[in-house]
Structures are given as structure tokens and as C-alpha cells.
Amino acid sequence: MGPLHLGIRLAAVAGAGFLAMRTAAANQQKESLGSVLYKDYLLLMGGRAETQPDVEAGYADSTTTYELPPLASSLFGITTYDGLSDTIIAGHERTHPDYTIFYLHGGGYWSDPALLYYPFFNRIARAFNAHIVMPVYPKAPTHSAPEMHDMVFARYQYLINERGIDPQSIVVMGDSAGGGLALSLLQMLRDRNAPMPKAGLLISPWLDISNSNDEMDAIQPSDPMLNREFLRIQGTYVAGERDTKDPLVSPIYGDLSGLAPITVVSATHDILHADVRRLGTLAKEQELPITVHTFPGLFHCFPCVPIPESDQALGIFLAAVRA
């Protein structure tokens, strides 16, 4: 056997051994192999962010105009919505959708939508028989919360007033920063006497941009993605002239009554889960229609990744909307 063939064989044996090891870890942790491998990937790619965001680069990025990536259109059939360059639609080929999902993306309020959203949207569109409409709101640090909220509110109103969509067929959904923004939007709709959607679906929501919950510290070592101090600094720019505990930017401090039914999916290896637990406690104390589903050992925004637990989370959301 030549050295090349020997090398290939050794690599195959090593690969098989690695997979066997990770499969054993998945079984022990009661997770899918996909979940364990994805966490390995996150750590390999650098793990959680540094403690100081690059503000100079953030200002440069947040002044650029969003452009839909060509791959989103060519591979996933996603396009701009009604010619609005800052709003996109997935699942538009569905001529008789059951729902319109108004999706608010994550990214710490500093980033445009990541590429992983586009295949995720196609999965949601199929599961819900839905159109997915996503506004790409202004970004920090150049822009702050009031501008983001005004844009998102205007796009929601556009669905109802310009497109004539029944609010009870609209589902507001968001992840991470977008999950917090979704809860803020529901509070804003109530306060402005605007039509409430059928439901709110939150994935790993960022509910308190002050990051003042010290329970985050116990979770931090097991979180492969997020850093408490990094997010706290980002949050100060999002708040702008407002206090970081203002309900507009940290909706967990706002009035949670009178909202559409809300379903939250969160994971224990996510520092934001500390505030999701707080939200669940408040919901029980106030007897609110807010239901929290916790996935042990999973990571931030795992439903956006094509792993078995993601399908379980989407099943939970679909059941909640159809209830």
C-alpha cells in the first residue's frame, strides 16, 4: 500500500472514530448528532464573540444599503416584496397561503440577515404553507431603536392597509434581536390600538439589551456563540439616547398584557435563556398566554439550523399557531 492510500485509509479510520466519539457524546447528552457537530463547528470557527465590538466597522456597515444576495434568489427563489428594496418575501409561489409570517431577523441589531435565513425561510414556508415577509430594518450603531421600530411598524401596517391581509392570518416571528423586536412590536401594536396578529413566535429572543441578569454568568461557559459583555456594549448603541432598560428596547420591562398569544423556544446553552426564564416566570405570575419551551443542551437560535431539534421546534410553533 502506497503512502497516499495509507493516508486516505488512516484519515477514514480517524473520521469514523471521531464520528463514533461524537455520536456517543450526542447519546449521552440526549441531543442529535447534528446538534453536537454544529456546536463543534461554532467552537472551531472561533466560538463566541470578543468582548469589544468593532464600532468603527459597525458604523461603516450600518450605513450601507441592503441588497438581496443573488444566491437568495437563484437558489431559494427569494425576492424583494412589492418592489420594496428593504423588504423580502419567501414562499411567494404559494398562491393560497394559510399565513403570512412577518419575520424579524437577528444579528444583534447590528447586522443584515445572515445567509442561513434563506433556506430556513423555505422550510418555514413549506411547514406553515406561508408567505414569509421580512423587513430589513436600519442597523446600529448608525441607527437606534426608534428608527428600527418605526420601520418595522410601517411594514406591518403595509401588510394590512395596502395588501389587505387579515391580521388573524399574520404571525409575527423573530429570532435573537429580532425576537426582542417582535415582542416590542406586539407591545407597540397594543399601545397604538393597531390590529394584533394571530400569534407571536420567538426564537432565542434578546429580551433585555442591558444584559443585567447575573444568571447569564452561570450559562456563559457553555454558550458557544454569545458573549454577555459584547452584547451589553452593542445594546448601548441600539438604545441610543434611551435607557437600556426602556421597554422599547428591552421589552421584558414592558407591559406584557393584552398581546397576541406568544410561544417561545429557547435553549439552555444560550445566555439569553436567563431572561427567557424570567419571561416564563412573569407569564405564570400574571397568567399571560405566553408559553416557553426549553431545549436542554441546545444553542442560541438552533431552530434556524437544519438539525432534528429544529424540526421539533417548528412543530411546536405550528401547533401553537393552529391551536
Number of C-alpha atoms within 10 A of each C-alpha: 6 6 8 9 10 11 12 11 12 12 12 12 12 12 12 12 12 12 14 13 11 18 18 13 15 18 12 9 14 12 19 18 19 17 21 21 16 18 18 14 13 13 14 10 9 11 16 16 15 14 14 13 15 11 16 9 10 17 16 11 18 19 14 11 12 16 12 18 12 12 12 17 14 10 10 16 17 24 22 18 17 10 9 11 15 18 20 20 23 28 23 18 13 13 10 10 16 14 21 25 28 24 25 25 25 25 14 19 25 25 17 21 18 10 11 12 15 21 19 17 24 19 18 20 23 13 14 21 19 26 26 26 25 25 25 23 26 27 25 27 25 17 20 22 24 16 14 19 20 15 17 24 17 12 21 24 18 13 17 14 12 10 10 10 15 15 19 14 16 25 22 26 27 26 28 24 25 25 26 27 30 28 31 23 24 25 23 18 19 18 12 9 9 14 15 22 22 19 24 28 29 29 27 29 27 29 30 24 27 22 24 14 14 12 15 19 13 12 17 18 13 16 24 24 19 22 22 23 17 18 20 20 17 22 27 19 21 25 23 17 10 16 15 21 19 16 18 23 31 23 24 23 14 15 13 21 14 13 23 24 17 22 20 25 25 29 24 20 23 25 30 29 24 22 22 25 17 14 21 17 14 15 17 13 9 12 10 17 15 22 17 17 17 17 17 13 17 24 25 24 20 24 23 22 17 16 18 15 19 17 17 13 21 19 14 16 25 15 11 16 20 9 6
